[in-house]
């Protein structure tokens, strides 16, 4: 995507967005929400599908995204940020890196529960799927009303029976570095003891699935 196309599309998407958290400068990758440096290695708008538009943009500078556990995070490098783009299809988490951005997406149809938390130390949007939970850390300068509205927006798009993240449909997979994260084939059971439940592996290490 050429620089002019990036600028034009970012301006268009910001204009039609229902919330002021979506700005042209952030989508175009010119400045972050809490830093004057580019938030990502690539313009955030370049990660959106052709007919996709963000309704909300959340950000944090250092905390990143917690995978399964609040301690097991993918964090931005240098002066980059983490941007969380909530679109009509998915929550798209973009973690800024020096050479290639980390990408994690959670389709709305795979969300079993969405909530947010605020506190003295940190704010976060939490998305629970049938097999995991994702902690999207948010800067504490974020207005709580924005978090509440974004959470309600996701809840409105949930399904009564959320889809498993290991579906053959690419739109229903968690993406990491542009590739689906392999999930275990055995479905979870609420009646199964913890030590018998399938283990989600991340970079060869079991992911702690407790919500702490």
C-alpha positions in Angstrom: 0.0 0.0 0.0 1.5 3.3 -1.1 2.0 6.1 1.4 -0.8 8.2 -0.2 -3.2 5.3 -0.1 -2.4 4.8 3.6 -3.1 8.4 4.4 -6.3 8.5 2.3 -7.7 5.3 3.8 -6.8 6.3 7.4 -8.6 9.6 6.9 -11.7 7.9 5.5 -11.8 5.3 8.3 -11.4 7.9 11.0 -14.1 10.0 9.5 -16.7 7.2 9.5 -15.7 5.8 12.9 -18.4 6.0 15.6 -15.8 6.9 18.2 -13.2 9.6 18.5 -10.5 7.1 19.6 -10.1 6.3 15.9 -7.8 9.0 14.5 -6.3 9.3 11.1 -2.8 9.9 12.5 -2.9 6.7 14.5 -4.2 4.6 11.7 -1.7 6.0 9.3 1.1 5.2 11.7 2.2 8.8 12.0 1.9 9.1 15.8 0.7 6.8 18.6 -2.0 7.7 21.2 0.5 8.1 24.0 3.8 8.7 22.1 4.9 10.9 19.3 6.7 8.0 17.7 5.1 5.7 15.1 3.0 3.2 17.1 4.0 0.2 14.9 6.5 -0.9 12.4 3.9 -0.9 9.7 0.9 1.5 9.4 -2.0 0.0 11.5 -4.4 0.6 8.6 -2.4 -1.9 6.5 -3.5 -4.8 8.8 -7.2 -4.2 8.1 -9.1 -6.1 5.5 -10.4 -4.2 2.5 -14.0 -3.8 3.8 -13.0 -3.6 7.5 -13.2 -0.5 9.6 -12.3 0.1 13.3 -15.0 1.4 15.7 -12.5 1.8 18.6 -8.8 2.0 19.1 -7.2 1.3 22.5 -3.5 1.6 23.3 -0.8 0.9 25.8 2.9 1.6 25.6 4.7 -1.2 27.4 2.3 -3.8 28.7 1.4 -5.5 25.5 -1.1 -8.4 25.3 -1.4 -11.2 27.9 -1.8 -14.6 26.4 -3.7 -16.9 28.8 -2.0 -15.3 31.8 -1.5 -11.6 32.7 2.2 -12.5 33.2 2.6 -14.2 29.8 2.7 -11.2 27.6 3.8 -10.1 24.1 5.2 -6.6 24.6 6.1 -3.8 22.2 9.8 -2.9 21.7 11.5 0.4 21.9 9.2 3.4 21.5 6.4 1.4 19.9 2.9 0.9 21.2 0.3 -1.8 21.4 -2.8 -0.9 19.5 -6.1 -2.8 20.0 -8.4 -2.2 17.0 -12.0 -3.2 17.7 -13.8 -3.7 14.4 -17.1 -5.0 13.4 -15.5 -8.5 12.8 -12.8 -8.9 15.5 -10.5 -7.5 18.1 -7.2 -7.0 16.3 -4.2 -6.7 18.6 -1.1 -5.1 17.1 2.1 -5.2 19.1 4.7 -2.8 17.7 8.2 -4.3 17.0 11.3 -2.9 15.4 11.3 -5.3 12.4 7.9 -7.0 12.3 4.8 -6.3 14.3 3.1 -9.1 16.3 -0.5 -9.8 15.3 -3.1 -11.5 17.5 -6.8 -11.5 16.4 -9.8 -12.6 18.3 -13.0 -12.9 16.1 -16.1 -11.7 17.9 -17.9 -15.1 17.2 -15.2 -16.8 19.3 -15.6 -14.6 22.3 -17.4 -16.3 25.2 -17.0 -13.4 27.6 -15.9 -9.8 27.4 -15.2 -7.5 30.3 -12.9 -4.7 31.3 -11.2 -3.8 34.6 -9.8 -0.6 35.9 -7.4 0.0 38.8 -4.6 2.1 40.2 -1.9 0.0 38.5 -3.5 -1.0 35.1 -6.5 -1.0 32.9 -7.4 -3.9 30.6 -9.9 -5.4 28.2 -10.3 -9.1 28.8 -11.6 -11.5 26.2 -12.3 -15.1 27.1 -12.7 -17.7 24.4 -13.8 -21.3 24.9 -10.2 -22.3 25.6 -8.3 -19.2 26.6 -8.3 -15.7 27.9 -6.6 -12.6 26.4 -5.6 -9.6 28.4 -5.5 -6.4 26.3 -3.7 -3.9 28.5 -4.8 -0.3 28.1 -3.2 2.9 29.2 -4.6 4.3 32.4 -5.3 7.6 30.8 -8.0 5.9 28.8 -11.5 7.1 29.7 -13.5 4.3 31.4 -16.5 5.1 29.3 -14.5 4.2 26.2 -13.6 0.8 27.7 -17.2 0.2 28.7 -18.5 1.1 25.2 -15.9 -1.0 23.4 -16.7 -4.0 25.6 -20.5 -3.6 25.0 -19.8 -3.4 21.3 -18.0 -6.7 21.4 -20.7 -8.3 23.5 -23.4 -7.2 21.0 -21.5 -9.3 18.4 -21.0 -12.4 20.4 -22.8 -15.6 19.5 -24.8 -17.7 21.9 -22.4 -20.6 21.3 -18.9 -19.2 20.6 -16.8 -20.9 17.9 -13.7 -22.8 18.8 -10.5 -21.0 17.9 -9.0 -24.0 16.2 -11.7 -23.9 13.5 -10.6 -24.7 9.9 -12.0 -21.2 9.0 -9.1 -18.8 9.1 -11.4 -16.1 10.4 -12.0 -18.1 13.5 -8.3 -18.6 14.4 -6.0 -16.8 16.7 -3.2 -15.3 14.5 0.3 -14.9 15.7 2.9 -13.4 13.3 0.3 -13.8 10.6 -0.1 -17.6 11.2 -2.8 -19.5 13.1 -1.8 -20.7 16.6 -2.3 -24.4 16.8 -4.7 -25.4 19.6 -5.2 -28.9 21.0 -7.8 -31.1 19.2 -9.5 -32.3 22.4 -12.3 -30.0 23.5 -12.3 -28.7 27.0 -14.8 -29.9 29.6 -15.9 -28.0 32.7 -16.2 -31.4 34.5 -12.6 -32.5 33.7 -10.0 -32.0 36.4 -7.4 -29.3 35.7 -4.6 -31.8 35.3 -6.6 -33.7 32.6 -7.5 -30.6 30.6 -5.6 -30.1 27.3 -2.6 -27.8 27.5 -2.3 -24.8 25.1 1.3 -24.5 24.0 2.9 -21.1 23.1 6.5 -21.1 21.8 6.9 -24.6 23.2 5.8 -23.6 26.7 2.5 -24.4 28.3 0.3 -21.3 28.6 -1.2 -20.7 32.1 -4.9 -20.4 31.4 -5.9 -19.1 34.8 -7.4 -15.6 34.9 -5.6 -14.9 38.1 
